């Protein structure tokens, strides 16, 4: 059974940092591109970053470039999102995702709130 479990969210002040984790199970993690998405209140879900199966290549949405870093540890079946210089507009539920044979799999998300 495929499972994606996000953790690491919370309340942080503007300019602060958080590190999100997504623990994967039920599939061969090292074979798949992994993605982080986010969904802010009243907005559509949007892609934040992705990383290739080996971790050798990453892509970022323009709104997080230079502030967020995606990484993975295939030995631990875990993908991470290091978020620095957080701003109130980064407030959202953050979701881990991968796609297998055109089917999207999602975790339940972890809430990040950036507020003073």
trRosetta pair geometry for C-beta under 8 A, 3 or more apart (Angstrom, degrees):
i j d omega theta_ij theta_ji phi_ij phi_ji
1 25 7.9 24 85 110 69 95
1 26 4.8 -83 89 -118 37 140
2 24 8.0 -27 -162 -164 77 86
2 25 7.5 160 -150 90 36 54
2 26 4.1 -159 -90 100 33 131
2 27 5.3 15 -105 -25 96 113
2 100 7.8 -152 -90 12 153 145
2 105 5.2 -72 138 -138 143 150
3 23 7.9 -6 115 106 99 83
3 24 7.0 159 87 -153 61 42
3 25 4.7 0 54 58 102 94
3 26 5.3 108 7 -3 74 127
3 107 7.9 61 173 -107 58 83
4 22 5.6 -5 -171 -176 94 108
4 23 7.5 157 -154 78 43 46
4 24 5.6 -7 -103 -103 72 75
4 96 4.6 -151 173 90 127 118
4 97 7.4 87 167 -82 177 27
4 98 7.5 165 -76 10 138 94
4 105 6.2 133 -13 135 126 102
4 106 6.6 -115 58 158 135 21
4 107 3.6 -106 109 -64 97 92
5 22 6.9 154 74 -156 40 56
5 23 4.8 -17 60 57 98 95
5 107 5.8 165 -89 -137 18 123
5 108 7.5 7 -124 23 58 96
6 9 7.3 43 138 -22 110 109
6 20 6.3 -12 -164 -175 99 109
6 21 7.1 153 -153 85 50 50
6 22 5.0 -21 -94 -98 70 81
6 94 6.5 -178 -169 97 152 86
6 95 6.7 -115 -38 -127 150 36
6 96 5.2 175 -72 -10 101 108
6 107 4.6 134 -18 114 95 151
6 108 6.9 -141 31 61 100 64
6 109 5.8 -14 46 -151 144 15
6 110 4.0 -133 126 -19 114 107
7 20 7.2 157 82 -156 39 63
7 21 5.1 -15 61 61 89 96
7 22 7.8 166 18 -83 66 38
7 23 7.4 18 6 -5 111 102
7 110 5.9 153 -111 -90 15 146
8 18 6.0 133 152 169 96 100
8 19 5.5 -92 -162 97 142 55
8 20 4.2 180 76 -114 130 43
8 21 5.1 118 -28 9 129 77
8 110 6.1 68 55 140 64 163
9 18 6.9 48 -122 172 36 151
9 20 6.5 28 -60 -103 69 101
9 93 7.9 -13 -110 -133 161 54
9 94 6.4 173 -82 32 116 109
9 110 3.4 177 -16 151 121 97
9 111 4.8 132 147 66 148 41
9 112 4.7 -114 -140 -65 95 64
9 113 7.9 77 171 -1 100 70
10 18 6.5 176 44 -117 91 132
10 111 7.7 90 -67 90 20 76
10 112 7.1 5 42 -119 37 57
10 113 7.3 -80 139 36 31 85
11 113 4.8 -23 -105 75 69 108
11 114 8.0 161 -157 -87 52 24
11 115 6.6 -49 -156 45 96 96
12 16 3.9 -143 173 87 110 138
12 17 7.2 -144 -161 52 151 19
12 18 5.5 -130 -38 -46 151 109
12 86 5.6 59 99 65 128 152
12 112 7.3 -22 18 -165 111 86
12 113 7.3 149 24 83 63 56
12 114 5.6 -26 75 -108 85 69
13 16 4.9 103 59 -27 67 124
13 114 7.4 55 167 -161 11 69
13 115 7.3 -64 -114 87 47 33
13 116 5.4 58 -141 -100 91 66
14 86 6.5 -134 -133 98 40 73
14 87 5.8 36 -137 -123 95 47
14 88 6.2 -33 -84 -38 109 78
14 114 5.8 85 -82 169 61 104
14 115 7.6 26 -37 -116 83 10
14 116 5.9 -38 7 -52 101 98
15 85 6.1 -23 -134 -134 46 51
15 86 6.9 -51 28 53 10 65
15 87 8.0 57 -49 -79 46 60
16 86 5.3 -32 68 39 68 115
16 114 7.4 -173 48 -129 101 92
17 82 7.3 -5 -170 -177 110 79
17 83 6.2 163 -153 91 61 60
17 84 4.7 -10 -104 -106 105 62
17 85 7.7 23 -79 -13 80 37
17 86 6.7 168 -90 -14 31 106
18 83 5.0 0 59 57 79 110
18 86 6.7 40 6 -53 96 146
18 112 6.2 -167 56 -126 160 115
19 80 6.2 -13 -176 -168 96 110
19 81 7.2 164 -158 82 50 49
19 82 5.1 -13 -110 -105 87 67
19 83 7.2 -176 -85 20 36 73
20 36 7.2 110 85 -125 140 136
20 80 6.6 150 83 -161 58 55
20 81 4.2 1 54 53 109 98
20 83 6.9 45 -7 -11 99 113
20 94 5.6 -78 -110 104 165 148
20 110 6.0 169 -134 65 111 138
20 112 7.5 -69 -67 -63 121 123
21 78 5.7 -18 -166 -169 99 118
21 79 7.6 145 -159 79 50 43
21 80 5.6 -21 -102 -103 63 76
22 34 7.3 173 79 -176 137 131
22 36 7.6 -166 -24 -91 139 89
22 78 6.5 152 75 -156 51 64
22 79 4.8 -12 56 60 108 88
22 80 7.5 -163 18 -75 76 32
22 81 7.9 49 -14 -9 104 97
22 96 3.3 119 -130 -87 150 152
22 107 6.1 -141 -139 -27 106 151
23 76 7.8 -76 -121 148 84 90
23 77 6.5 59 -163 106 64 92
23 78 5.3 -24 -99 -100 59 92
24 27 7.0 -60 164 54 112 91
24 29 4.7 129 91 -102 134 119
24 34 7.7 -113 -49 -107 146 130
24 77 4.6 -125 66 167 85 96
24 78 6.9 -176 12 -85 82 37
24 79 7.1 48 -23 -2 118 95
24 96 7.5 -139 -71 146 95 142
24 98 7.6 36 -119 -2 140 136
25 77 6.3 77 -75 141 60 151
27 31 7.9 -104 150 48 95 110
27 32 7.2 24 126 -12 126 140
27 98 7.8 -153 83 84 148 142
27 100 6.8 -116 -141 -71 154 151
28 31 4.6 42 108 3 108 120
28 32 7.4 131 91 -15 70 97
29 32 6.6 -85 -161 36 35 101
29 34 7.9 11 -167 -63 86 125
29 74 6.2 174 104 -140 105 71
29 77 4.2 159 -12 -131 163 82
30 53 6.0 77 165 178 49 96
30 54 7.8 47 -172 -90 85 47
30 74 4.1 62 -97 -154 101 126
31 53 5.5 -26 -176 -140 17 139
32 53 5.7 116 46 -99 14 97
32 98 4.6 54 146 -165 138 138
32 99 7.5 173 -160 54 116 51
32 100 6.9 -52 -105 -76 137 87
33 50 5.7 20 174 178 108 115
33 51 6.8 169 -155 82 67 42
33 52 5.7 -39 -102 -121 85 40
33 53 6.1 -66 -59 -50 49 71
33 98 6.6 156 84 -134 57 89
33 99 7.4 -5 68 36 100 92
34 50 6.8 171 89 -152 41 69
34 51 5.5 -10 59 56 87 93
34 70 7.8 -173 95 177 97 125
34 72 6.1 122 37 -85 140 135
34 79 4.3 -147 129 -76 155 158
34 96 6.9 -22 -173 -166 104 92
34 97 7.3 142 -165 77 58 50
34 98 5.3 -46 -107 -78 61 104
35 47 6.2 -55 -171 -139 125 96
35 48 7.7 134 175 49 79 74
35 49 7.0 174 -151 92 61 45
35 50 4.3 -25 -99 -99 82 92
35 51 7.8 179 -80 18 42 65
35 96 7.4 138 81 -164 54 46
35 97 4.4 -30 70 69 102 100
35 98 6.7 153 17 -83 84 50
36 47 7.8 106 85 -164 51 57
36 48 4.4 -48 103 63 96 119
36 49 5.1 17 44 51 105 84
36 50 7.5 -162 21 -76 63 48
36 70 6.2 -159 3 -102 120 119
36 79 7.5 -159 -54 128 94 122
36 81 4.8 63 -79 -73 164 140
36 94 6.1 -7 -171 -174 104 102
36 95 7.1 148 -158 78 54 46
36 96 6.3 -30 -101 -100 65 53
36 97 7.4 161 -93 20 17 88
37 45 5.1 31 161 175 130 104
37 46 6.3 162 -159 81 84 31
37 47 5.5 -50 -103 -100 82 43
37 48 6.0 169 -115 -1 22 90
37 94 7.3 161 85 -156 44 53
37 95 4.7 -17 64 63 94 100
37 97 5.6 39 -5 -10 111 133
38 45 7.1 175 91 -150 26 66
38 46 6.1 -23 62 60 73 81
38 48 5.3 66 -7 -52 102 122
38 90 7.8 -43 173 -166 169 63
38 92 3.9 73 172 114 111 145
38 93 6.7 160 -155 80 67 42
38 94 4.8 -27 -98 -100 90 66
38 95 6.9 170 -88 16 35 76
38 112 7.8 -47 -131 36 126 120
39 43 6.4 -175 -165 84 63 82
39 44 7.0 -85 -127 149 92 24
39 45 4.2 -41 -78 -93 106 72
39 46 7.3 142 -87 11 54 68
39 92 5.6 154 70 -169 29 106
39 93 5.3 -15 59 57 88 93
39 95 7.1 29 -2 -8 101 117
39 109 7.7 -54 34 -120 106 147
40 43 4.3 28 65 35 91 127
40 89 7.7 -33 -99 -171 153 58
40 91 6.2 82 -127 94 99 71
40 92 4.2 -69 -75 -94 65 98
41 91 7.8 -18 2 120 97 106
41 92 7.9 -147 -14 -111 58 61
43 46 7.4 -31 139 -18 116 111
43 92 7.9 -60 61 -112 121 113
45 95 7.1 -19 -146 29 125 136
46 61 6.8 59 147 -97 109 160
47 50 6.9 -23 -172 -37 117 103
47 61 6.0 153 99 -60 74 113
48 60 7.3 -24 157 -146 56 68
48 61 5.6 -78 -139 8 33 120
48 64 5.8 41 -165 -1 85 156
48 68 6.6 -54 168 113 110 167
48 70 7.9 139 111 -64 96 120
48 81 7.0 32 112 -136 139 143
48 94 7.2 -11 -11 -136 156 98
49 58 6.4 -1 -176 -176 106 102
49 59 6.5 170 -152 87 60 53
49 60 4.8 -11 -103 -105 94 68
49 61 6.9 -101 -61 2 59 78
49 64 6.6 -88 -51 86 105 142
49 68 6.1 -145 -38 116 140 124
49 70 4.0 -175 127 -35 135 133
49 81 6.6 149 47 -119 130 106
50 58 6.9 172 88 -151 47 58
50 59 5.2 3 51 51 89 97
50 70 6.9 172 111 94 2 171
51 55 5.8 5 170 -119 119 55
51 57 7.2 158 -152 87 53 49
51 58 4.9 -15 -101 -102 77 84
51 70 4.7 -151 -45 124 116 120
51 71 7.0 134 -102 -114 161 17
51 72 5.5 174 107 -17 147 116
51 79 6.6 175 44 -140 132 117
52 55 6.6 -126 71 -35 75 12
52 56 5.6 -39 66 51 129 75
52 57 4.5 51 -9 51 126 90
52 58 7.5 -113 1 -67 78 46
53 74 8.0 57 169 -94 67 129
54 57 8.0 56 64 10 93 76
54 74 7.9 -37 -133 -41 37 143
55 58 7.9 1 -167 -57 54 95
55 71 6.6 39 -147 -158 117 61
55 72 4.9 -143 -88 51 109 99
55 74 7.2 -125 -25 -31 118 104
58 69 7.8 20 161 -158 169 61
58 70 5.3 166 -141 63 125 105
60 64 5.3 -121 -176 83 111 96
60 65 4.7 139 103 -85 131 73
60 68 6.4 158 -135 73 125 102
60 70 7.4 -180 -83 -1 89 110
61 64 5.4 64 66 20 87 98
61 65 7.3 -135 92 -35 41 82
62 65 5.7 -36 -146 -3 37 119
63 89 7.9 -98 -178 121 128 123
64 67 5.3 -108 -166 62 60 101
64 68 4.0 -12 171 16 120 123
64 83 7.7 -65 -148 -124 118 87
64 90 7.9 95 -96 -111 98 111
65 68 7.8 -50 -75 40 18 83
67 83 6.8 22 140 -159 92 60
67 84 5.3 -145 -167 71 67 76
67 85 4.6 -100 -131 58 110 110
67 86 7.7 137 172 -72 127 43
68 81 6.1 -11 -169 -174 111 92
68 82 6.6 155 -158 83 54 56
68 83 5.1 -10 -107 -106 90 67
68 84 7.2 -175 -79 25 40 69
69 81 7.4 158 79 -157 44 46
69 82 4.4 -5 56 56 96 108
69 84 7.9 29 -1 0 96 106
70 79 6.9 -3 -171 179 94 102
70 80 6.9 158 -155 84 47 59
70 81 5.6 -16 -100 -102 71 72
70 82 7.9 -158 -71 23 25 73
71 79 7.3 171 91 -157 40 60
71 80 4.9 -10 62 57 86 107
71 82 7.1 26 7 -7 110 106
72 78 6.8 172 -153 95 65 49
72 79 4.5 -26 -101 -106 92 73
72 80 6.9 -177 -83 14 39 76
73 76 4.2 22 106 33 119 107
73 77 7.8 -35 93 18 76 21
73 78 5.1 6 52 60 98 93
73 79 8.0 -169 23 -81 61 34
73 80 7.6 47 -7 -16 93 110
74 77 7.1 34 -161 -77 38 43
79 96 6.3 140 65 -136 119 117
81 94 6.8 -133 60 176 154 144
83 86 5.7 55 141 -76 108 103
83 90 6.9 143 -175 178 134 148
83 112 7.3 15 63 -142 167 156
86 90 5.0 -110 -155 57 82 149
86 112 7.5 -125 -143 168 140 123
86 114 4.6 -152 145 -106 111 134
87 90 5.3 109 58 -7 65 101
87 114 6.0 91 109 127 18 156
88 91 5.8 -18 -176 -15 53 114
88 114 5.0 -150 -97 98 36 102
88 115 6.3 70 -112 -86 94 60
89 114 7.8 -35 34 63 32 133
90 112 6.4 -51 133 118 92 128
90 114 5.2 60 64 -7 95 144
91 112 6.3 -151 -129 104 43 75
91 113 5.2 34 -130 -129 104 48
91 114 5.0 -129 -61 29 85 82
91 115 7.2 43 -81 -43 134 91
92 111 7.8 -149 115 -143 29 57
92 112 6.1 6 56 56 59 97
93 109 4.1 27 169 171 110 139
93 110 7.0 152 -157 70 68 25
93 111 5.2 -37 -99 -94 74 65
93 112 7.6 157 -103 18 23 72
94 109 6.2 145 69 -154 37 80
94 110 5.5 -27 59 62 92 80
94 111 7.8 162 13 -99 76 16
94 112 5.7 41 -17 -7 115 116
95 106 5.4 -14 -177 -157 128 101
95 107 5.7 179 -153 57 73 84
95 108 8.0 -148 -117 95 91 14
95 109 4.6 -42 -81 -91 81 87
96 106 7.2 141 77 -154 56 50
96 107 4.4 45 46 1 97 124
97 104 6.1 -18 -161 -166 110 98
97 105 6.7 153 -151 79 57 56
97 106 5.5 -13 -99 -99 84 69
97 107 7.7 -115 -63 7 52 78
98 104 7.8 168 90 -148 30 56
98 105 5.6 -8 61 54 73 104
99 102 6.9 5 180 -116 107 15
99 103 6.7 158 -156 74 65 39
99 104 5.3 -30 -100 -95 83 62
99 105 7.3 -180 -89 14 32 76
100 103 5.5 -26 69 60 73 93
100 105 6.7 23 10 -14 104 117
106 109 7.8 -4 166 -47 105 84
107 110 8.0 -6 116 -22 130 82
